[in-house]
Amino acid sequence: MITNKVEICGVNTSKLPVLSNEEMRQLIIKMRQGDKGAREKFINGNLRLVLSVIQRFNNRGENVDDLFQVGCIGLIKAIDNFDLNQNVKFSTYAVPMVIGEIRRYLRDNNSIRVSRSLRDIAYKALQVRDSLISKNNKEPTVSEIAQELKIPREEVVFALDAIQDPVSLFEPIYHDGGDAIFVMDQISDTKNHDDSWIENISIKQALQKLNRREKLILTLRFFEGKTQMEVADEIGISQAQVSRLEKSALNHMKKYI
């Protein structure tokens, strides 16, 4: 995938405008009043955001024009659903929606086949998740999704895991400006498990520097092998909160290892 090409889908990316936060705010107000010109200007002013997102998928071998078009769909959905009254930047709100749209596209075009029944359960679970977020203004647990669908919790977890994209062992999952943490760094080796070796590299000592919740999250994630969704369900917070706390804890531990 060529990510430095100047023209994508007929758009000269080198000449895309950049809007300030105040400019975007004024355009949003005009859009809500039905100004189509303001909507077009707002979309054009955020196409660089779509470009920045598709850079994350440059190792998938996908056509950059296709990803750009899909990303633009996510951008438009973000524009239509953005609430100006919420104290959040538009880019902060839009990026997850653009990423989600691209991930759905990649799942639908994945060469790894998932049974139709399993895919149906997964998509219904995602729809219920979105519905519960809109209704309760918070991330639902897996149990809540399962209860809404009237199916066992395990079926929801299995279905959602089945449609996840394959990830390279060398894909970075955390970066604080120094050395990156890769997927392979988080995979345990059951053949060479040695508690004394773990203690010798100060991981146990570093864990003691964390608060109770951070310690519990890292223990469940990396010592018991649970997914973020499973951890979220077990301790009663959202998956997004688990992700943030996990990254914060890893960053904190690096100071002592």
DOMARSE-95334 format. One line per 8 residues: their letters; for each residue x, y, z of N, C-alpha, C. Coordinates in steps of 0.001 Angstrom, whole numbers, plus 500000, padded with zeros to 6 digits. Layout:
a> X:Y:Z:X:Y:Z:X:Y:Z; ...
//
This chain:
mitnkvei> 500842:498809:500000:500000:500000:500000:500875:501238:500000; 500652:502128:499072:501463:503331:498971:500774:504437:499758; 501401:504885:500853:500748:505864:501716:501255:507277:501475; 502245:507441:500588:502768:508781:500362:502341:509320:499007; 501367:508670:498353:500905:509165:497070:500155:510477:497271; 500301:511379:496331:499725:512709:496483:498237:512697:496221; 497791:511941:495206:496383:511955:494849:495710:510655:495259; 494664:510771:496080:493888:509618:496536:492435:509875:496199
cgvntskl> 491839:508957:495443:490431:509093:495042:490176:510449:494386; 491146:510923:493611:490979:512201:492922:491205:513415:493796; 491596:513194:495044:491842:514304:495977:493338:514549:496078; 493751:515793:495843:495159:516164:495988:495437:516369:497473; 496039:515361:498103:496223:515383:499557:497207:516449:500012; 498072:516899:499102:499051:517920:499490:498411:519287:499667; 497188:519443:499174:496521:520739:499248:495297:520725:500162; 495190:519698:500978:494047:519632:501892:494164:520707:502969
pvlsneem> 493074:521402:503266:493113:522465:504279:493172:521892:505692; 493599:522729:506623:493614:522366:508037:492785:523399:508795; 491798:522928:509557:490906:523825:510284:491314:523929:511747; 491188:525113:512307:491414:525289:513740:490183:524792:514486; 490324:524602:515795:489192:524138:516603:488025:525123:516544; 488336:526423:516558:487282:527421:516511:486582:527416:515163; 487366:527235:514074:486761:527157:512742:485822:525966:512651; 486245:524846:513207:485396:523653:513179:484128:523872:513990
rqliikmr> 484263:524533:515123:483099:524800:515962:482068:525651:515211; 482528:526688:514546:481619:527565:513803:480968:526826:512634; 481739:525960:511976:481192:525193:510861:480136:524198:511342; 480370:523601:512508:479402:522653:513060:478083:523368:513350; 478176:524563:513915:476965:525335:514202:476190:525613:512906; 476918:525996:511847:476275:526269:510563:475676:524996:509964; 476387:523867:510134:475871:522592:509616:474554:522223:510282; 474501:522420:511604:473283:522095:512335:472118:522975:511894
qgdkgare> 472441:524095:511271:471413:524996:510751:471076:524698:509290; 471706:523634:508743:471384:523199:507396:472270:523765:506301; 473404:524361:506659:474316:524945:505668:475143:523821:505015; 474802:523459:503774:475498:522372:503071:476925:522758:502716; 477140:524046:502432:478494:524505:502124:479420:524341:503314; 478901:524598:504527:479695:524440:505740:480036:522965:505961; 479078:522091:505637:479315:520637:505798:480437:520171:504881; 480400:520614:503616:481434:520224:502661:482800:520750:503096
kfingnlr> 482823:521986:503584:484088:522567:504037:484618:521820:505255; 483717:521410:506150:484122:520677:507353:484702:519317:506984; 484047:518636:506041:484556:517329:505605:485943:517472:504991; 486100:518428:504067:487400:518635:503423:488477:519009:504439; 488068:519740:505468:489018:520168:506483:489437:519067:507431; 488799:517895:507336:489154:516776:508210:489630:515539:507440; 489851:515700:506142:490337:514565:505355:491760:514173:505746; 492535:515145:506255:493885:514798:506727:493805:513836:507915
lvlsviqr> 492745:513949:508705:492559:513034:509823:492374:511609:509301; 491586:511457:508222:491387:510137:507613:492722:509603:507098; 493510:510469:506467:494822:510056:505961:495718:509549:507086; 495692:510251:508219:496540:509839:509336:496116:508478:509882; 494804:508207:509849:494307:506931:510370:494696:505772:509457; 494563:505952:508139:494838:504817:507245:496324:504452:507231; 497186:505338:507756:498600:504985:507880:498782:503769:508788; 497852:503592:509736:497959:502478:510684:497729:501130:510019
fnnrgenv> 497153:501157:508828:496800:499902:508150:497666:499676:506908; 498844:500295:506889:499670:500232:505683:500374:498894:505492; 500201:497953:506444:500824:496636:506297:499817:495562:505902; 498622:495986:505508:497570:495013:505180:497519:494669:503702; 498253:495413:502869:498217:495152:501444:496934:495604:500783; 496172:496452:501468:494920:496943:500913:495154:498158:500030; 494260:498366:499075:494353:499528:498200:494082:500795:499007; 495001:501767:498909:494894:502981:499708:493634:503772:499362
ddlfqvgc> 493228:503748:498088:492012:504461:497696:490780:503865:498368; 490741:502519:498450:489602:501850:499103:489536:502209:500576; 490694:502156:501247:490716:502474:502667:490332:503928:502919; 490765:504804:502029:490440:506222:502178:488925:506437:502070; 488306:505784:501088:486859:505922:500927:486111:505386:502143; 486548:504240:502657:485911:503661:503839:486108:504585:505045; 487333:505128:505170:487609:506057:506266:486735:507292:506197; 486452:507758:504987:485578:508930:504815:484150:508638:505269
iglikaid> 483720:507383:505098:482393:506993:505594:482361:507129:507118; 483446:506657:507759:483533:506786:509213:483562:508247:509644; 484259:509082:508874:484321:510513:509172:482929:511141:509111; 482171:510810:508072:480821:511371:507914:479901:510914:509043; 480035:509642:509455:479241:509156:510586:479589:509929:511851; 480890:510207:512023:481318:510971:513196:480734:512379:513165; 480726:512998:511986:480163:514346:511840:478681:514348:512190; 477957:513347:511715:476511:513282:511939:476155:513033:513403
nfdlnqnv> 477060:512397:514149:476744:512026:515528:477464:512868:516576; 478329:513766:516140:479117:514549:517095:478241:515545:517844; 478424:515593:519159:477659:516512:520016:478576:517645:520439; 478292:518835:519960:479121:520003:520243:479108:520357:521729; 478084:519933:522440:477967:520272:523861:478896:519445:524742; 479404:518331:524196:480331:517503:524951:481718:518140:524938; 482401:518094:526055:483715:518719:526173:484794:517796:525605; 484772:517617:524282:485740:516746:523619:486037:517286:522225
kfstyavp> 487280:517181:521810:487662:517633:520477:487046:516706:519424; 486749:517256:518266:486140:516437:517221:487069:515297:516808; 488363:515587:516684:489305:514545:516258:489327:513384:517248; 489225:513693:518545:489213:512651:519573:487996:511750:519406; 486879:512347:519027:485645:511589:518824:485669:510826:517504; 486243:511455:516463:486149:510901:515113:487102:509745:514860; 488317:509807:515410:489326:508784:515097:488837:507367:515390; 488247:507075:516577:487760:505708:516816:486686:505278:515823
mvigeirr> 485854:506209:515369:484797:505860:514421:485383:505547:513050; 486409:506292:512642:487066:506026:511366:487771:504672:511427; 488471:504419:512534:489155:503135:512711:488140:501998:512707; 487028:502177:513404:486000:501135:513460:485437:500811:512096; 485221:501846:511279:484689:501628:509933:485679:500839:509086; 486966:501179:509203:487993:500475:508437:488110:499030:508912; 488045:498825:510217:488142:497454:510745:486965:496597:510276; 485775:497188:510228:484611:496440:509726:484823:496054:508264
ylrdnnsi> 485370:496976:507499:485641:496692:506089:486650:495547:505963; 487698:495592:506764:488723:494552:506696:488175:493204:507156; 487287:493222:508164:486673:491969:508611:485827:491356:507511; 485034:492204:506849:484149:491715:505802:484925:491178:504605; 486152:491653:504422:486974:491218:503293:488119:490319:503733; 488010:489783:504939:489062:488931:505479:489061:487579:504773; 490257:487119:504407:490373:485817:503724:490161:484654:504679; 490271:484918:505988:490008:483872:506976:488506:483778:507174
rvsrslrd> 487932:482633:506845:486485:482488:506839:485950:482215:508243; 484911:482919:508598:484209:482712:509861:482786:482290:509511; 482243:481310:510223:480915:480804:509901:479892:481938:509937; 478861:481808:509095:477845:482855:509008:477129:483033:510349; 476831:481929:511030:476112:482027:512307:476941:482779:513344; 478247:482500:513360:479135:483169:514305:479258:484652:513966; 479369:484944:512672:479467:486338:512226:478170:487096:512569; 477026:486422:512408:475746:487061:512720:475659:487423:514203
iaykalqv> 476102:486497:515059:476084:486764:516496:476981:487956:516818; 478159:487979:516200:479114:489061:516460:478550:490410:516042; 477948:490476:514858:477413:491745:514369:476202:492194:515195; 475382:491213:515631:474257:491567:516507:474779:492112:517833; 475856:491503:518328:476458:491969:519587:476987:493391:519442; 477598:493693:518290:478110:495041:518049:476967:496052:517951; 475865:495646:517335:474700:496527:517228:474103:496795:518604; 474000:495737:519415:473471:495892:520771:474402:496781:521596
rdsliskn> 475717:496592:521407:476690:497420:522116:476468:498896:521801; 476354:499222:520501:476139:500618:520092:474830:501153:520676; 473791:500305:520672:472488:500716:521196:472555:501006:522693; 473272:500151:523442:473389:500339:524889:474240:501554:525230; 475252:501820:524410:476076:503012:524625:475230:504268:524447; 474403:504276:523393:473527:505422:523146:472502:505595:524268; 472021:504458:524777:470970:504492:525807:471523:504878:527175; 472675:504287:527545:473202:504473:528900:474417:505392:528982
nkeptvse> 474925:505803:527798:476082:506705:527736:477318:506109:528408; 477457:504796:528308:478653:504135:528833:478846:502799:528122; 480061:502284:528180:480393:501016:527531:479726:499867:528275; 478945:499011:527588:478299:497889:528269:479280:496745:528516; 478978:495902:529474:479788:494715:529720:479342:493604:528769; 480162:492571:528659:479811:491422:527819:478538:490761:528340; 478407:490695:529646:477211:490072:530243:475949:490839:529878; 476031:492163:529856:474872:492978:529495:474476:492756:528039
iaqelkip> 475490:492637:527167:475218:492363:525756:474572:490989:525608; 475128:489996:526310:474590:488637:526243:473154:488579:526760; 472894:489316:527838:471546:489345:528406:470553:489958:527422; 470991:491000:526711:470123:491646:525729:469816:490701:524566; 470814:489907:524162:470644:488971:523047:469999:487658:523487; 469958:487449:524826:469387:486220:525392:470164:484985:524954; 471495:485118:524988:472379:483985:524682:473469:483936:525750; 474158:482785:525913:475219:482692:526920:476346:483700:526661
reevvfal> 476918:484184:527732:478010:485161:527644:479180:484610:526829; 479464:483317:526996:480597:482706:526301:480439:482777:524784; 479200:482668:524310:478963:482738:522864:479291:484119:522320; 478991:485160:523100:479300:486527:522671:480813:486725:522598; 481524:486282:523642:482986:486424:523668:483612:485680:522493; 483153:484443:522255:483713:483630:521184:483452:484254:519817; 482233:484772:519628:481875:485376:518340:482677:486639:518072; 482820:487486:519092:483578:488732:518912:485051:488454:518669
daiqdpvs> 485594:487453:519370:486999:487089:519140:487210:486546:517732; 486201:485839:517200:486335:485193:515894:486447:486191:514758; 485878:487398:514922:485922:488373:513825:487023:489400:514000; 487880:489195:515004:489002:490113:515173:490023:489882:514070; 490679:490955:513658:491691:490857:512612:492931:490146:513130; 493594:489337:512281:494887:488762:512671:495884:489888:512911; 496723:489712:513908:497689:490755:514257:499098:490205:514160; 499998:490972:513577:501397:490581:513487:502023:490566:514877
lfepiyhd> 502911:489601:515133:503611:489543:516408:504500:490758:516611; 504852:491409:515494:505742:492563:515576:504985:493883:515502; 503651:493830:515660:502867:495067:515664:502983:495742:517023; 503371:497027:517058:503488:497724:518344:502115:497953:518958; 501994:497692:520256:500716:497906:520927:500801:499050:521927; 502020:499518:522178:502174:500638:523103:503484:501335:522810; 503462:502659:522860:504661:503435:522565:504585:504742:523324; 505603:505031:524129:505593:506272:524911:506668:507244:524452
ggdaifvm> 507173:507039:523246:508240:507882:522732:509598:507216:522855; 509657:506141:523640:510900:505381:523768:510779:504073:523020; 511180:502961:523680:511068:501652:523049:509605:501214:523003; 509187:500675:521856:507803:500223:521704:507605:498870:522386; 506366:498598:522804:505986:497283:523311:505231:496580:522197; 505704:495385:521799:505114:494662:520688:504197:493547:521194; 503363:493042:520292:502450:491954:520647:503226:490768:521215; 504348:490419:520591:505122:489264:521029:505651:489434:522459
dqisdtkn> 505793:490694:522906:506249:490939:524267:505216:490531:525299; 503942:490401:524859:502860:490117:525797:502412:488663:525754; 503133:487823:524995:502762:486416:524877:503638:485581:525791; 502988:484793:526640:503752:483980:527589:504303:482726:526912; 505412:482230:527421:506030:481007:526928:505808:479922:527969; 504827:479044:527729:504474:478031:528724:505570:476980:528899; 506465:476853:527902:507526:475845:527999:508675:476308:528887; 508800:477619:529058:509921:478144:529820:509454:479052:530955
hddswien> 508321:478681:531562:507768:479499:532633:508596:479305:533900; 509051:480402:534495:509922:480309:535667:509682:481529:536544; 508999:481344:537674:508669:482464:538556:509914:483168:539084; 510971:482408:539369:512175:483038:539903:512817:483943:538858; 512741:483556:537562:513289:484395:536490:512520:485706:536390; 511174:485619:536545:510344:486829:536511:510744:487772:537647; 510967:487186:538833:511356:488017:539970:512714:488654:539739; 513618:487927:539083:514963:488449:538850:514986:489659:537934
isikqalq> 513991:489820:537080:513970:491000:536206:513040:492077:536762; 512723:491960:538032:512049:493025:538799:510583:493259:538453; 509951:492354:537698:508548:492576:537371:507677:492539:538631; 507942:491588:539503:507162:491490:540732:507317:492756:541562; 508555:493256:541627:508815:494468:542385:508111:495667:541764; 508132:495723:540426:507482:496840:539733:505968:496799:539928; 505389:495597:539974:503947:495467:540166:503507:496054:541509; 504399:495955:542502:504050:496467:543817:503920:497983:543836
klnrrekl> 504449:498644:542823:504375:500104:542737:503023:500575:542192; 502222:499639:541679:500942:500000:541082:499846:500005:542127; 498746:500712:541809:497610:500658:542724:496867:499339:542529; 495904:499076:543398:495242:497763:543416:494566:497440:542092; 493874:498433:541493:493154:498176:540250:494115:497909:539093; 495192:498707:538992:496170:498506:537918:496819:497125:538035; 497159:496763:539263:497790:495457:539496:496846:494319:539090; 495564:494467:539440:494578:493441:539101:494423:493310:537591
iltlrffe> 494381:494447:536894:494209:494429:535442:495385:493732:534767; 496631:494068:535158:497799:493438:534536:497880:491957:534880; 497466:491606:536085:497480:490191:536474:496497:489386:535626; 495277:489924:535478:494275:489223:534680:494661:489170:533203; 495251:490272:532699:495575:490354:531274:496778:489481:530909; 497886:489621:531660:499138:489037:531206:499591:487797:531979; 498958:487540:533128:499301:486331:533866:498205:485276:533759; 496956:485737:533571:495854:484794:533401:495361:484744:531963
gktqmeva> 495896:485621:531105:495602:485556:529677:494206:485968:529267; 493546:486829:530047:492191:487234:529709:492201:488413:528744; 491142:488516:527932:491006:489631:527002:490572:490879:527769; 490706:492038:527118:490283:493281:527760:488785:493260:528065; 487995:492672:527164:486549:492584:527392:486235:491712:528603; 486972:490612:528771:486751:489727:529916:487142:490420:531214; 488254:491158:531168:488699:491900:532354:487669:492963:532724; 487194:493678:531699:486200:494730:531927:484950:494156:532584
deigisqa> 484506:493010:532110:483306:492373:532649:483531:491913:534089; 484737:491430:534373:485024:490894:535703:485100:491978:536771; 485690:493142:536426:485860:494172:537453:484839:495300:537345; 483940:495201:536330:482814:496113:536271:483098:497494:535721; 484032:497593:534760:484275:498870:534086:484249:498623:532585; 484375:499681:531773:484309:499523:530330:485642:499026:529781; 485590:498452:528552:486811:497999:527898:487747:499182:527634; 487168:500340:527299:487992:501524:527049:488767:501918:528304
qvsrleks> 488116:501818:529478:488801:502128:530733:489909:501123:531023; 489639:499848:530744:490672:498821:530925:491889:499141:530068; 491638:499517:528807:492728:499834:527889:493569:500998:528408; 492887:502064:528884:493616:503231:529382:494427:502895:530634; 493810:502163:531570:494508:501803:532808:495674:500862:532538; 495486:499959:531574:496549:499020:531221:497771:499759:530680; 497536:500701:529769:498640:501477:529202:499327:502313:530263; 498545:502910:531134:499119:503724:532204:499981:502877:533135
alnhmkky> 499493:501668:533467:500233:500778:534359:501540:500314:533723; 501497:499972:532443:502719:499550:531740:503742:500672:531715; 503263:501873:531487:504150:503041:531455:504781:503270:532824; 503974:503088:533872:504454:503255:535241:505495:502190:535584; 505244:500952:535166:506152:499852:535474:507516:500028:534814; 507516:500662:533627:508802:500824:532919:509816:501622:533724; 509311:502452:534644:510221:503259:535465:510990:502403:536467; 510466:501212:536770:511074:500375:537821:511697:499086:537290
i> 511602:498872:535960:512155:497640:535387:513448:497961:534660
//
